[in-house]
Amino acid sequence: MKVLEQLRSGPLAVGEIARGLPVSRPAVSQHLKVLKEAGLVIDHAEGTRRVYQIDPQGLGQIRRWLDQFWDEALEAFRAEAERKS
């Protein structure tokens, strides 16, 4: 979660992300690999550095998935409120 929080402000190289975290740079790279495989971040090369940024399309998919639960919760709340009226 901390990696995504850092990327909210814009693209960052792995070293820049690692500087703000209490884990090693290789550990941050592993986290970024998982986030990339999940479609939450994208990366590109800038010289010898890998620069990562949030993939808005990936986050949009998660948001739509999470919205299903919110919609169900609101519907259940509405049904209960109507039942008690």
C-alpha positions in Angstrom: 0.0 0.0 0.0 2.8 2.4 0.8 4.3 1.9 -2.7 1.0 3.0 -4.3 0.7 5.9 -1.9 4.1 7.2 -3.0 3.2 6.8 -6.6 0.0 8.9 -6.2 2.1 12.1 -6.7 3.5 10.8 -10.0 6.1 8.5 -11.6 9.1 7.5 -9.5 12.1 5.4 -10.0 12.6 2.3 -7.8 15.4 4.0 -5.8 13.1 7.0 -5.1 10.3 4.7 -3.8 12.7 2.6 -1.7 14.1 5.7 0.0 10.8 6.3 1.7 10.3 2.8 2.9 11.7 0.6 5.7 12.6 -2.2 3.2 15.4 -2.9 0.8 15.4 -1.8 -2.8 15.2 -5.4 -4.0 12.1 -5.9 -1.8 10.5 -2.8 -3.4 11.3 -4.1 -6.8 9.6 -7.4 -5.9 6.5 -5.4 -4.7 6.5 -3.4 -7.9 6.7 -6.6 -9.9 3.6 -8.0 -8.2 1.8 -4.7 -8.6 2.7 -4.7 -12.3 1.5 -8.3 -12.8 -1.8 -7.3 -11.1 -2.2 -4.4 -13.6 -1.9 -1.7 -10.9 1.3 0.0 -12.1 3.1 0.4 -15.4 6.8 1.1 -15.9 9.2 2.4 -18.5 13.0 2.7 -18.8 14.7 6.0 -18.4 18.3 5.3 -19.1 19.3 2.6 -16.6 16.4 3.3 -14.2 12.9 1.8 -14.2 10.3 4.4 -13.5 6.9 3.3 -12.2 3.5 5.0 -12.2 0.0 4.0 -11.2 -2.0 2.5 -14.1 -5.4 4.3 -14.0 -7.0 1.5 -16.0 -6.0 -1.1 -13.5 -7.2 1.0 -10.6 -10.4 1.6 -12.4 -11.1 -2.1 -12.6 -10.5 -2.5 -8.9 -12.8 0.4 -8.2 -15.6 -1.1 -10.3 -15.1 -4.4 -8.5 -15.2 -2.8 -5.0 -18.2 -0.7 -6.1 -20.2 -3.9 -6.4 -19.9 -4.4 -2.7 -20.8 -0.9 -1.9 -23.9 -1.1 -4.2 -24.9 -4.3 -2.5 -24.5 -2.8 1.0 -26.5 0.3 0.1 -29.3 -1.9 -1.4 -29.4 -4.0 1.8 -29.5 -0.9 3.9 -32.3 0.6 1.7 -34.3 -2.7 1.9 -33.9 -2.9 5.7 -34.9 0.8 6.1 -38.1 0.2 4.0 -38.9 -2.9 5.9 -38.8 -1.1 9.3 -40.9 1.9 8.0 
